[in-house]
Amino acid sequence: MTRAEIVASLGSYRGQAADIELLESVIPHAVAEPAGDDLDAALFGLFERFPQEDGHGVYWSVLHALESRGAYESALVASLRRAPSPFTRSMLQRLKNAGRESVAGEAIGKLIEEFQSEVQ
């Protein structure tokens, strides 16, 4: 599966009730790819478009894969600014819990305060 196909598949995902099998088949390919604006926007787009879903656990796989891969911090802040979700909020909190004080040049405490009321 090419990177363009991965991004297109993630973009065409219609939610866990419609096609969770699609997501389950694409995620292993997506997380094996190196970081990049196109792929990161597509992965974070899952959290943004479906903030009340967990993809039957698949979204947690995405979160863990992004954290393991690294180089996602700028995309995380951009996603928070576009459409904060429980998953992006959790990622921010997890960075703080790991002892980080800033992410993508911004104070984590300030970001948590900014988005706390927007995501519950």
C-alpha positions as CSV (number, residue, x, y, z in Angstrom):
1,M,0.0,0.0,0.0
2,T,1.5,3.3,-1.0
3,R,1.6,6.3,1.2
4,A,-1.0,8.1,-1.0
5,E,-3.3,5.1,-0.7
6,I,-2.9,5.1,3.0
7,V,-3.8,8.8,3.3
8,A,-6.7,8.4,0.9
9,S,-8.0,5.4,2.8
10,L,-7.8,7.2,6.2
11,G,-9.6,10.2,4.6
12,S,-12.4,8.0,3.3
13,Y,-13.0,6.3,6.6
14,R,-16.7,6.9,7.6
15,G,-16.6,5.9,11.3
16,Q,-16.5,2.7,13.2
17,A,-20.2,1.8,12.5
18,A,-19.6,2.0,8.8
19,D,-16.2,0.4,8.1
20,I,-14.0,-0.5,11.0
21,E,-12.5,-3.3,8.9
22,L,-11.1,-0.6,6.6
23,L,-9.4,1.2,9.4
24,E,-8.0,-2.0,10.9
25,S,-6.5,-3.0,7.6
26,V,-4.9,0.5,7.0
27,I,-3.5,1.3,10.4
28,P,-0.6,-1.1,10.3
29,H,0.6,0.4,7.1
30,A,0.1,3.9,8.3
31,V,2.1,3.5,11.5
32,A,4.9,1.8,9.6
33,E,5.4,5.0,7.5
34,P,7.7,7.8,8.6
35,A,6.2,11.0,10.0
36,G,5.0,13.6,7.5
37,D,2.4,16.3,7.3
38,D,0.2,14.3,4.9
39,L,0.1,11.1,7.0
40,D,0.0,12.9,10.4
41,A,-3.0,15.0,9.3
42,A,-4.8,11.9,8.1
43,L,-4.1,10.1,11.4
44,F,-5.1,13.0,13.6
45,G,-8.1,13.6,11.3
46,L,-9.5,10.3,12.7
47,F,-9.6,11.9,16.2
48,E,-11.0,15.1,14.8
49,R,-13.7,13.7,12.7
50,F,-14.9,11.1,15.2
51,P,-14.2,12.6,18.6
52,Q,-16.8,10.4,20.4
53,E,-15.5,7.1,18.9
54,D,-12.5,4.9,19.9
55,G,-12.6,2.8,16.7
56,H,-13.2,-0.3,18.9
57,G,-9.7,0.2,20.3
58,V,-8.0,1.0,17.0
59,Y,-7.7,4.7,17.9
60,W,-5.7,3.7,20.9
61,S,-3.3,1.8,18.6
62,V,-2.9,5.0,16.6
63,L,-2.2,7.0,19.7
64,H,0.4,4.5,20.9
65,A,2.0,4.2,17.5
66,L,2.3,7.9,17.2
67,E,3.9,8.1,20.6
68,S,6.3,5.3,19.8
69,R,7.3,6.8,16.4
70,G,7.7,10.3,17.7
71,A,7.9,13.4,15.6
72,Y,4.2,14.0,16.0
73,E,4.2,17.0,18.4
74,S,3.6,19.8,15.8
75,A,0.8,17.7,14.3
76,L,-0.7,17.2,17.8
77,V,-0.8,21.0,18.5
78,A,-2.2,21.7,15.0
79,S,-4.9,19.1,15.6
80,L,-5.8,20.5,19.0
81,R,-6.2,23.9,17.4
82,R,-8.4,22.6,14.6
83,A,-10.7,20.3,16.6
84,P,-9.7,19.2,20.1
85,S,-10.7,15.7,20.9
86,P,-10.5,13.3,23.9
87,F,-7.6,11.5,22.2
88,T,-5.5,14.6,21.4
89,R,-6.2,15.9,24.9
90,S,-5.0,12.6,26.3
91,M,-1.9,12.8,24.2
92,L,-1.1,16.2,25.6
93,Q,-1.7,15.0,29.2
94,R,0.5,12.0,28.6
95,L,3.3,14.3,27.5
96,K,2.9,16.3,30.7
97,N,2.8,13.1,32.8
98,A,6.1,12.1,31.2
99,G,7.7,15.3,32.5
100,R,7.6,17.4,29.4
101,E,6.9,21.1,29.9
102,S,6.5,22.1,26.3
103,V,5.4,20.6,23.0
104,A,6.2,22.2,19.6
105,G,7.5,25.3,21.4
106,E,4.3,25.8,23.5
107,A,3.9,25.3,27.2
108,I,1.9,22.1,27.9
109,G,0.2,23.6,31.0
110,K,-1.1,26.5,28.9
111,L,-2.4,24.2,26.2
112,I,-4.1,22.0,28.7
113,E,-5.8,25.0,30.2
114,E,-6.8,26.3,26.8
115,F,-8.4,23.0,25.7
116,Q,-9.6,21.6,29.0
117,S,-13.1,23.2,28.8
118,E,-13.4,22.3,25.1
119,V,-12.8,18.6,25.5
120,Q,-14.3,16.5,28.3
